[in-house]
Amino acid sequence: MTAIAQPILGEAEIERVSDVIQSGTIADGPEVRDFEHEFAAYCDAAHGVATSNGTTALHAALSGLGIGSGDRVLTTPFSFIATANAIRHVGAEPVFADVDPTTYNLDPDSARAVAADAEIDAIVVVHLYGLPTEMDAFVDLADELEVALVEDAAQAHGATYDGRPVGTFGDAACFSFYPTKNMTTGEGGIVVTDRADVAERVRQFINHGRTGTYEHATVGHNFRMTSLAAAIGRVQLERLPGFVERRRENATRLSAGLSDTDLVLPVEPPPAKHAFHQYTVRVRSHDRTRLADHLADHDIESGVYYPTCIHGQPAYDEIDADAPLAEQAARDVLSLPVHPSVTDAGIDRISTVITRYLT
């Protein structure tokens, strides 16, 4: 079976974890501090605060920016539900705009129109599937509204916009290290920021509001990363550039192989550089489920990310959203394997199976 995702872990990760176990400091410790510093440097950010997962990173970042009860946060309805859940966890309300139908990211014009009709306190953009959103437009919009800007970069490790790594365009950015991501710590996340005040508040928030050994200035959470996770992450970070380059090579090869089909293939509009966490096509002229079943019959896994917009979930049924383009995308999208473990022959086989089925 060619899996839709496959973490790559080896002897280097095992050795690093073994060293941490032998050190006796397996919870939050020096290994986490080193990982925070190294990942922040990779993003060209001044500060990094590692967390237990991507959702807690978003939760902590919003809290660190002072977003809370009664606030309204503009975001996309076409993302994993964690994006909106984190907004709710701090007591704020998500406000949804529509997406760009070619990139699936939050559309700046739709966001601006929604912001004109609603008082907004923050914006959370998502670099969906690893493709950076239009950061110039959203930096301008956040500046005009005088609100915080957060990048949900959970799927975008290694992506760049205008030559800069994603993660430093807003006031804070959040990454996930779940096993399916471009790099993993087993489970984990991180907040990166250039703002020392935000980093300090986030660091307190994820550690019970701690300011001293048994001094707690605020009511926080235990959202810390373990040293075991950080040990894996430090090795994975060294391998990340190679992982991303292989994903991009696979995506280029797959696009060439599918060029004669009527599938709508992924785009990479300048100045964005796609990290291809997912290679996502639109299936418009055929039945998506039948295509996915056909792939499965040939031992090729695919995925639908995401079949229901967030405002269509039961947990959000009281929130209205005018997002027909996002809803259409949810009906059309299908993701295909391009992770680094897929060989050239594997990519060609995916192309052949799909092309013969569709033509």
N, C-alpha and C positions, 0 to 999 in steps of 0.2 A: 504494500500500500504506500503510495506517495502521500504523505501527510500534509495537511495545510500548514502546519507549524511543527518545528522540531528543535528543541534546545540542543546546543552543542556544548557538552561538558567533557573534560578530559583529565589527564593526569595532573596538569598544572593546577586546576581547581581543587583536585583531591589533595595535593600536597599543601596548598595554601590553607585549606580547611584543617588539615591534620596539624599544621603548625599552630593554628589558633587553638585547637583543642588541647594541644600539649602545653600551651601557654597558661591555660586555666582561666583566661578571660574570654568567655564565649558570649556574653551579653554585650551591652553597649560598652565600647572600649576603644583603645588606640587604633584598631583596625578600621573601625567606623570613621574615626576622624581622618585617617589617611584616605579612605574612599571618598569622603565628602570633598576633601581638598582636590583630589585627582579628577573627580567628575566635574566639579565646578571649573577647574582649569580647562578641561576638555570643551566646556561650553563657553569659555572666555568670560565666566561669571566670577564675581568677587567672593561669593559665599555659597556653600552648599550645606543643607541640613537633611540627612538621611532619615527615612521614615519606614514604617512597617509595610506599606504598600502604596500604590498610586493614589488610591482614594483618600487615604489619610494625608498624603502630601497635599492634595487639593484642599481638603478640609483645613489643614494647618495653615496653608498659604492665605486662604480667604480670611481666616481668623487673624493672622498676622498683619493683614492689611486693614483690619478694623471693620470688616464686613460682618453684619450681624442682624439681629431681629429688626424687621421692618424695612430692610434694604431690598433693592431690586437689582438683579444681576442679568444682564443681557448675554445670551449664549445661543448655541445651536441646538435644534431638536434632533439632529442626526449625528448621534454619538453613542458610545456606551453610557448606560444610565448613571454611572458614577459621576459624570460631569455635572449633572443636575442634582444628584443626591448630595454631593459635597456642598452645594449652595444651600440646600435645605438643612443640612446638618448644622450650619452656623446660624440658622433661623431666618435666612433670607429667602426671597422668592425668585425662581428662574423666570425670565421673560424671553420668549423664543422669537427669533427672526428666521428667515428662510435661508436656504443654501444656494451656492452657485451650482448649476446643474452639471458643469463640466469638471469641477474639482471636488464637489461634495462638501467643501468647507463653507463656513459662514460667509454669506454674501455681504460685502460692505454697504451696498446701496440699501438692501433690505434692513440691515442693522441700523443704518442712519434713519430710515423711515420709522422704524419701531421706536428708536430713541427719541424721535421728535414728538411722539405721542405718549411717552411714558417717562417718568422720572427715574433715571438709571444711576446706580451707585457704583457699578463695576461692570467690566466686560470680561468674559471668559471665552477665548477663541480656542478651537481645537485643530491641531494639525492632523487631520484625519488620514488614516492609512499610511502616514509618514510623509504626506505632502504639506509643506508649509502653507499656511493661509496668507492672504495679502496683508502683510504686517505693516507696510507703509500706511495703508488706508486706516487700519485699526489704531495705530499709534496716533495718527492725526485725529481720529474720532475721539479717542480717550482724552487727548489733550484738550480738544474743544469742549468736551463735557466735564472736564476736570475730574475724571474718575479713574480708579485703578484699572490696570490691564493685566490679566493673567493668561499665560499660555498653558493650555493643557497639551503637553508634548508627550503624553503617555505612549504614543506610537511613533515618535519622530526622532529617536536617537540617531544621530548622524546626519540628519537633514540640515540644510542651510537655506538661508534667504539672503540674496544679494551678497553672497560670499561669507555671511556670518552664521555661526551655528544658531539654531533656534534655541530659545531659552533666555535671551537677554534683551529682547525687544520691549517687553512689558516690565511691570513692577516685580513680577515673580513668575516662575515657570515650574511645572511639575512633570516628572517622569515616572513611569512605572517600570518595574523590573520583574514582572510576571513571566513565567517560563516561555510564553509564546512571543515575547517581545524581541526586539533586535539584539538585546543583551539581557541577561537575567541575573538575579541574586537568589533565585528560588521563589521568593516573594519579597517585595520591597518597593520603595519609592524614594524620591528625593525632591526637595524644593531648592531651586537655584535662584539667586537674586543678586543684584548689585547694591541693594539697599541694606546697610548694616542694621538699621532699626527693625526692618522686617525679619531679617535672619535671626536676630536676637529674640523677637517675640515668637517666631516659629519654634526656635530651639526650646524656649520655655514651655510653649504650649504642648509639644510632644512629650514632655518630661514632667507632667503633673504641675506645670506652672512653677517649676523649681528655679529658685535663684540662689540657693545655698544648699548645704548638705540636707538639712531638714527645714528649709525656708521656702515657702510657696507664695509667690506674689499674686497668682491668679489660679483659677480652677482649670487645670489642663487635662490631658489624657496621657496614657502610655502608648504612644505611637512610635516608639524607638525602633531602629533597625538593630539586629544582632550582629556581633562580630563575625559569626559564621556566615551570615548572608553577605556582609561586606567583603569577606575574604574571597567569596566566589565572584563578587562584583568587580573587585580590583583586577582579577585575571580576565574577566569578560571585557572590561573596558579596554584592556590592551589589545584584544582581538576585535573590538567593535569596528574599526575602520575596514578591516578585511571582510567582516560579515556584511557590512553595508555595500561594499564594492561588489561582492558576489551577488547580492540581491539585485543590484542595479544591472549587472551583466545578465542575470537570468531574466529580468523584466524586459530588457532590450531584445533578447533572443525570443522571448515569448511573443512580444508585440510583432516581431518580424514574421513569426510563424502563424499568427492569427490575422495578418493584414488582409487576407482575402475573404475573411468572414464579415458578417454584418454586425458583429459585436462592437460595442463602443468601447474602445481601449483607453487605458489611463493616459492622462496628459501630464506634462511637466512645464507649465508656463513660466517663462523667465520672470523674475530672477530666482525662482524656487529650484532647489535640488531635492528630489524625492528620495526618501530612505527606503521605500517599498517594504514597510511592515506588512502591508497587504498589496497584492496586485489585483485590482478590482475592475471588472468589466460590467457593462450594462447588457442585459439580455432582454431585448425589446421585441424582436420579431419571432421569438420562440418561447416555449414554456420553460421557465427557469428551473422548476422542480424536475422536469424530465431531463434537462441537460445535466443537472447535478446527479440525478440517478444514473444516467448514462456514464458519467465519469466514475461514479462509485462502482458500477459494473466492471469497469476497467481498472479498478484498484487505484483510483485517483480521488483524493479527498478534496472537497471544496467547502466554502463557508459563506453564509449570508450575514454580513455585518453592515446594517442591522435590519431585521425584517419589520420592525415596528419603531416608528419615531417615539421619542421620549414622551411627548404629549399624548401619544396613543396608548401608553401603558396605564394599567389600572391605578397605579400609585399616583398618577398625574392627571386623572380624569377630570379634575376640577379646573385645570388650566387650559384655557383656549389658546390656540396658535394658528396663525394664517401662514401655513408653510406647505403649499401644494408641491413645490419642487422637491422638498425633502421627502414628502410622502411618496412621490413618484419614484425617487431614488430607492426608497426602501422596498418598493415592489420590483425593482429592476436589477439590483446589484448582485454580483456573485464574485467571490474572491477565489483565486487559483494559487497553487503553491509556487513560490519563487524563493523560498528560504535557502540558505547556503548549502544545505545538504542535498538539494536537487541538482543532479548532474546535467550537463549539456544534453545527454541522451534522454534524460528524464523530461527536460523542458520540451525537446522535440517530440517526445511521445505524447505529452499533454496537447501540443499543437495539432498533432496528427489525429488524435482521438476526437478533438473538438471539430476540426475542419471537416473530417469525413462525416460527422454527425450533422453538421449544419449545411453542408453543400451537397 
